[in-house]
């Protein structure tokens, strides 16, 4: 019985690793070529596997794109949840998270932005694309109950993320924090 369980667990672990490999290959293509460059064939080539294997794990292109976007948004969700669970200023943490889009987090932020924009045309991506906005709103609600201010803050974070990806210089987390505070509270507390 134990040997049978090890075999099942080993297969499941290999399957999880293969899925992760395919998702990372998809994200690499999105970062390099944009979402339009993603096909089962290009992902298979990037991952160094057969196209039939990508189809085994992700039957449709939407399945593949949803998995890639989920991978990125899950990372952001985890980070935002940690911000809400600390005693520190969550807006300061959010400002630093947004500022990372100009530096070490640029590639993932670029993939997230590209895939989230694609959600306007591919409804299967929409629930996942909304996660960033939902998480930012939830974080803002820990500081305010003004729904208009929360909506404005969510829109500001979207705009800042896009602007940072378009600019070619460092992002200032202190400036971003001041903007977030002004939007949520009407001043910079």
N, C-alpha and C positions, 0 to 999 in steps of 0.2 A: 504494500500500500504506500509506503514512504517513497519508494523508487518511482512509482507511478505519479505521485504528487510532485516530485522533483522534476519529472519530465514535463508535466503540464506547466509548472511554474517556469521552467526553462524556456519552453515555447512561448509562453506569454511574455516573458522578459525580452526574448529576441524580437517578438512582434512589436513590443513597445519601442524598442531601440530602432527598429526599421521604420516605424511610423515617424519617430523623432527625426531620423535621418532624412526622410522624404520631406517633412515639414521644413527643416533647415535648408534643404536644397531649394524648396519653393521660395522661401524668404530671400535666399541669395539671388535668385532670378528676379524677384520683385525689386530688390535693391539695385541690381545691375541694369535690368532691362525694362522695369515697370511691370505692372500686372498683366499687360497685354502679351508679355513674353512667356507667360506661364501656360504650358500645355503638359499633358502627361509625358510626352516625348522629351521635352526640354528638361523637365524635372528628373526623369529617369537618367538622362545623360549627365546632368549636374551631380546626381547622387551616385552615379556609376553602377546603376542597376538596370534591369529590363523594364520596359514600359508596362508589361503585363503585371509586374510586381507593384508598380504605382497604382494600377487599376485594381489590383487585389485589395489594397488598403484604402483606396479612395476611388469609389466607383465613378464619380462624376467630377468634373472640373470644379463645380461649386463645392463639393465635399472637400476637395484639396484646398481651395481658397479659404473656406470657413475654418479649416484646421490651422492654416497658417495664421490667419487673423486672430483666432482664439489663442494661439501660442503667445502672440505679442500682447494681447489685451489681458490675458491671465497674469502676465508679469506686472503690468501696470496696476491691475486690480489688487494684487498682493501688496505692492508698494503703497498704494493709497490706503488700504486697510491698516497697514502698519502705522501710517501717519495718524490715522484716527484713533489708534490704540495707545498712543504715547501721550505723555503729559506736555510734550513740546507743542509749539504753534503749528497746527496742520497746514496753514497757509504758507508758512515759511518752507516747510517740507515740500509742498506742492510747487512752490516757486523754484526750488532746487531741481525737482523732477523735470519741470518744463525746461529749465536752463540746460539740462543734460542733453537736450535735443541738438544743441550747438556743438557738443563735444562727444563724450564716450557713448551716449545713447542715440547719436544721430542716425545710424543705420537702421536700428529697430524703429525709431520714430518715423523715419522715411517710409519704411515698409507699412507701418500702421496707417499712416496718412494716405498712402497710395491705395491700400485695400479698403480703407473706410470710405474714400471718395468713390471707389468702384461700387460700393454698396448702393449708391443712388441708382445704378443700372442693374444690379444683381440683388434682388430682394433676399436671397438666402443669406447674404452677408449682413443685412441690416441689424438683426438683434445683437450680433457680436460687435458691430461698429458702434452701437449705442452705449456699450459698456463704459467707455471712457467718460462720456457725458453723464451717465447715471452715477458713476463712482465719484466724479467731481461734485455733482449735486449733493450726493450723500455726505461727502466731506464738508461742503459748505453748510449743510443743515446742522452740523455740529456747532456752528458758530452763529447762525442766523436762522430766523424763521420767515424772513422776507422773501417770498417766492420770486418776486420780480428781480431782486438783487441776486438771488441764486441763479436764476436763468441768465442774467447778464454776466455773472462770473463764469458760467459754463461756456457761454459764447466767447468771452474774452480768452479763456484757456485754449479754445479751438483756434482762435485767431492768432494768439501768441505762438502756438506750436507751428502753425503754418508759416508765420513771418520768420521765425527762427530758422526753419528749414530753407527759406528763400534767401536769407541773409548769409553773408560770408564772414561773420565775426562772432566773437564770444557773446553769450547772453549773460546779463547781469541779474543774478537771483534777487539781489536787494531791490532793484528797480521793478522786477516782476512782482515781488512781494508787495511793494508799495501800490502797484496797479491793482493787484488782487484785493488788498485792503480797501482801497478807494472804491472799488466796484461793490464790494460786499457791505461795507459800513458807511460809505459816503466820505470817508477820510482815510488816512493811513495810520492806523493805531500802532 
